[in-house]
């Protein structure tokens, strides 16, 4: 992963999981690499098996290491990405499944924070969760209230608060800065959003996903107000 070769990392983790199927660290790292791969590549074709494998491995990581914060955070992350994929691909047909996955992801983040309140990762997940649910079309919210038993209490302000906390815990996290920039844009805080984009570009590269997110940050800089 540090060499920016996620594909090679996935194969190595798969080999490790085959040899040690109950090792929680191998399980969550394999799940994270698989999920990262879906975010690194353009388009959605071929992503579904990667999402499904990532979710399965992350759930196994939680079962094998219930006291490990990153097991829970990884589960929340991979569920969130798979949920967005499903929402895009099958829309209302998968609404119930997407909602259930969202609930599972939310509970996983809360458990991760209980275990390790100094890990920034679950706060990033919660920040994205609040922003994405705050900005869906009104008709989606009405459908959720009517057919899915309600809509969660979310806000852009809470999204910003979670992401700001993640950055305080790890000022060099590319993802946290980029996601906070996106939240600030939704709030109309253009100057603050640009500042966060620049922070994302200045942060060190730790894995291939950081490179992809820096490219996205450059696109945000070039977009008109």
N, C-alpha and C positions, 0 to 999 in steps of 0.2 A: 504493500500500500504506500509506503514511504517513497518507493521508486516510481510512483505514479502509474503502476501497471496493475490495475484492478482485476483484469482478466486472469493474470498469473496468480494473483492473491486468492481469487475465488477457487482456482484449481487446487492450490495448496491447502486452503481451508477445508475443501471437500475431502481431500485425502486425510487430513487430520481428523475430521469428524467420522470418517469411515473407520479409522483406527481407534478413536476414542469417542464413541457416540454419546457419552454422557458428560463430556467436559463442557461446562457452561461457557467458559471463555471462548473456546473454539466455536461453539454454537452461535453465540451472539456476534462474534467477529465475522463468521461466515455469512450470517444473515445480513449484517450491515454492509458487507462488500457486495453482495448480490443486489441489495436495494440501491446502493450507490450507483451500481452499473446502470440501472434503469434511468437514473437521473443524469448520468453522464452522456448518454447517447441521444441523438436527435430522433424524434418520432416515437411511436408507441408500439410498432409492430415487433412481435417477439418478446415483449416485456412480461406478458402474463405468467409464463412458467417461472421466470425469475422472481416475480412478486410472490407467487404461491410458495416457492421453495423458501424464500426469505421469511415469510410469515410462519411457515411450519418450523423452521429452525429457531426462530425467535421464541416461539411458544415452548419449544423444547428447552431452550436456554433458561426460561423462567421456571419451568418445572424442575430443571436440574440445579439451578442456582437461585432460589427465591430470595436470598439475601444479598444478591449482587445488583446494584443499582443499574448498571449498564445493560443487564439482561432486560429489565423492564423498559428502559428508555429505548433500546433497540426495537423491542416489540411495538412500542408506540410509534416509532419512526416508520417502520416497515408497513404497519397497518395504515398509517396516514397516506403514504405514497400509493399503496395498493387501492385504498379507498378513492383517491383522486383519479386513479386510472379507471376504476369501475364507473365512477360518476361520469367520466368523459365518454367511455365506450358504450355503456348501456343505459345511462341516464336514469329515468324514473323506474325502469324495470328492476334496477339493483338498489333502489333507494333504501329499502329495509335493511339489506345487507350492509350498505355503506354506513347507515346510522348505527347498527350494532358494532361495526368495526370502530367507529368513532368513539363509542362509549367504552369499548375495551381499551382503546388507545389512551383515552383520558384517565381511566383508572390506573393504567400502567405508569403514566407520568407521575401521578400522585404518589404511588408506591415508591417510585424511584427517588422522589424528593424526600420522602420519609427516611429512606435508607441513607442517602447522601445529599444533603441540602447544598453542598458546595460544587456539585456537578452542574455545569451550565446546560448540558444537553436537554434535560427535560423541560427547562424553561423556554428553550427555542421551540420545542414541539408545541408547548402550550401557547406561545406567542403566535405561531402559524395557525393553530387551531382557532384561536379567537378571531384573527383577521379573516380567515377564509369563511368562517360561519357568519361573520358580521357583514360580509360583502356579497353574499349570494342574492340573487334576484328575489323580490318580494313574493313572487308566485311560489318559489321553492319553500319559503318559510311558511306560507299558507298551507301548502300541501303537507309539510311536516306536522304542523299543528293539527290538521284535520285527520290525517291518516296514520301518522306515526307517533301520536301521543304527546305532542308538544315540541318546543324548540328551546335549546339550551340558552341560558343567560350569558351572552357574549358581548364584547365591545372592543372597538379599536383601541380605546384607552388602556384596557387590560392587556391587549396584545403588546402595546408599546412597553408597558410596565414589565411584562415577563421578558421581553427581548432585551430591555435595558439592564435587567438583572443578570441575564446571561452574559452580557458584555462586561459587566462589573466583575463577574467571576472569571472570565477569560477574554481579555481585551483583544486577543489575536485571532479570534474565531471569525473566519470569513463569512460563514453561513449566518451567524448572528447579526453581523453588520448589514449584510444584504437583505435579510428578512426585516430588520428594523427599518431600513430604507424603504422597503415596500409598504410597510405599515404607515410610516410617516407620509408617504405619497397619498395613501388612501385618506389620511387625516387632513390633507391640504398643507402639510408642513414641508414645503418644497426645499427650503434652505437646509433644514435638518436632514432631509432625505439625501440631498447631495453630499452633505458632510459624511453621512454613513456610507455612501457609495465609495467615497474617497478612502475611508477607513478600511473598507473591504479590499480595495485595490492595494493598499499599503500593507495589509496583513501577510504573514508568511504562508507559503504553500506547504501543506502537510500531506496532501493526498490529491489524487486526480480530480475529485469533485471540486476542490478549491480552485483549480485551473478553470473548470467549466463555469463556476460561479463568478470568478473574476471577469470572464468574458461577458457574462450577463450584466455585471456591474458596468462594464464599458458601454454596453448597449443602453443602459439606463441613463448614463451620462450624456449620450448623444441624442436621446429622445427630446422632442420639444416639450416645453411646459404645458 
